[in-house]
C-alpha cells in the first residue's frame, strides 16, 4: 500500500547508525539496505556535489522501480557549478531525483531546474502554496517537512505528524515527505516514528 507520508533521514550514513547496518555490509550497499526501510532520503549538499557519475549510475540501477525518492539539500546560493551538477544528477537518476530543499532564503532558480520540486525551510520566509509551521520553522512550496530535531515524546511526535498531514488540506497534494535532520538521533527512533505514522493511518 502506498504511503501518504514518507519518512526518511538527512543522509544515510552516520556513526550513530552503525548497528542499523549488518556487520560487514560494504558501504556501497548501505543505501540499498536503507531503502528497504525508508523510501526517501535528503542528501546533504556536500555529498551530492561530490557524487561521481558512476556512483549515481549505481544508485539508479539499484533503486529503479522501487518508488525511492532523492531530495537535495541546498544550504547556499546555487552557483553555476551547483546548477550543472543538479542537471547532471537529474539526467542520470531521472524520476528518482524528486526535489530540492532550500535552507534559509528563497532564490531564483534557472529554468533548467524546473523538473525539481522546490521546498523552502526558513524561520521567516515562505514560498507560495503549501506551508507547514512547526517548532518555529516554516516549510513551504512542495510538501516536504524537515525537522532539525525529532521530539523525544511519542505524543509530540504524533502531534507533529498530524499537523503535517493536516497542512495538506490547503494543497492539491495528497502525499508528503518528512526528513529528520539530526544525524545523532538513533535510527530506531526514526523507525518508531514510522510505526506511529502507520498506526495513525498515514
N, C-alpha and C positions, 0 to 999 in steps of 0.2 A: 504494500500500500504506500502511495506517495505521501511524503510528509509535508504538512503545511508550514512547518518550521524546521529548518535545518540548522543544527548547532555544530560549531567547529571551533578551532583554535587559531591563534596567530602563529603560523609556522607549525611544523610537525616534529621538530627536534628540540628537546630540552633536557638538561641534566636531571630535572625533577621527574622526568617521564621514563627513565631508563628501564624501570621494572615493567613498563607497559609493553615493551617490545621483547619478543622471545630472545633468550640469550643466544648470542652468536648470529643473530639476523644481520646480514650485510646492510650497511647504511643505505645502499642503493635500493633496497627493498622496503625501507621503512614507510615511504609514502603509500605504497601498495597495501601494506598492512594497516596503516592508519585509515585508509579508505574503506576498510571492512567495517569500521565502527563509526566513522564520520564521513558525510558526503560533501564536505566543503572545507576549504582552508583559506585563510587570509595570509598572503605571502608578504613578509617584510620587504621594504624597498631595497635594502642592501642585498637581499637574496635574489630577487628577480632580476636585478640589474647584473648580477654575476652569473646567471644561468648561461650555460652553453647551449648551442642548438642541439647537440647530441643528448644532453640531459632532457630537454623539452620533448624531443622525439621519443625518448624512453617513457616519459610521463604520458604522452599521448597514446602510445601503444598499450601501456599497462592499464589505462583508465578509460579507454574508448568504450562507449556504450554502457558505462557504469552509473551514469547520472551524477558524476562528480563535478564540482564547480570550484574553479580558482578565482579568487578575488585578490587584487593587488593594492597594497598599501602605498600611498603617495604622501610622504611626510614633508617634502619640499616642493617648491615650484618646479614643474617639469621643464627640463631643458630639451634641446633638440635631440640629444643622445637618448634621454629617457623616453621621449615620444617614439623614436625609431625602434627602441628596444621593445616597447609595448606593441607596436605594429608587428614586429617580428614574432613576438610571443603569440599574438592572435593568429598569425598566419600558420603557425605550427600546431597550437593547441586547439584552434578553431572554437567550437561551441563549449569546450571545457573552460576557456577563458571568458568569464562572465562579466566582471565588473571591477571598478576602481573605488577605493575608499580614500577620499581626500581628507587630510587632517588639518584642522586649524582654520584655514580660509579657503574660500572658493577661488577657482582660477579658470580662465577661459582655456578650453582645450581645443586643439585643432580638429577639423572635420575628419581627419584620418583616424581619430579615436572614437568616432560616433558609434562603432559597433560595441563599445563597452557601456554597460550601465554605470551610473555615477552616483555615489553616496557621499555626503559631506558630514564629517564628525567635528563638532565645534561647540564651544561654550556659548557663543552669541549669534553666529551666522547660520543661515539655513537656505537650502535650495527650494524652489517651488515644488508643490505637490506633497507627497507623503512626508510626515515628520513624526519623530518619537523622542520624547524627553525623559531621561532617567538619570538620577544621581547628578544633576547639574550639567549634564551633557546633552546635546541635541544631535540626533541623526536625521538626515533629510535627503530627499531625492528618491533613489531606488531603495526599497525596503530591506535595508541591512542594518541590524542593530550591532553596536560594538560596546563592550563593557571593558573598562580598564581593569576592574577587579570584580570577581564573582562574589556576590553576597554570601556570607557563610551560613546563614539560617535558611532552612528549607522554605519557610513561609515567605521570606523576602524574595527568594528565587522564584517561587510560584507567582508572586505579585509582579515581578519583573517580566516573566513570560506572558502573563495575562495582559499587562499593559501594552506590550509589544504587539501581540495579536489583535488587541482592541484597536490599535492605531491603524490597522489595515482597512478599517471601515471607511476612512477618508480617501482610500486609494482603490484603483481598479485591480491592484494586485491581490492575489489570494494566497501568496506564498511569501515568506520572509526568511532571512538568514540571520543568525546571531553568532558572533565570534567573541571569544574571551581573549583579552589581550595580555593577561598576566601569565607569563610562561613559568612562573613558580607555583602556580596552583596545581594540585595533583590531577592527573588525568582521570582518576577515579571520581573526583568531584564533578568533572565535566560529564562523565558518563552518567553519574547520578542525576545531573541536570537534564540529560536526555530522557532518563526514565520519568522524571517529573513531567516533562513535556508530553511524553506519550500517555501518561496516566490522565493528564488534563485534556487529552484528545487532540493534541496538535501534531 
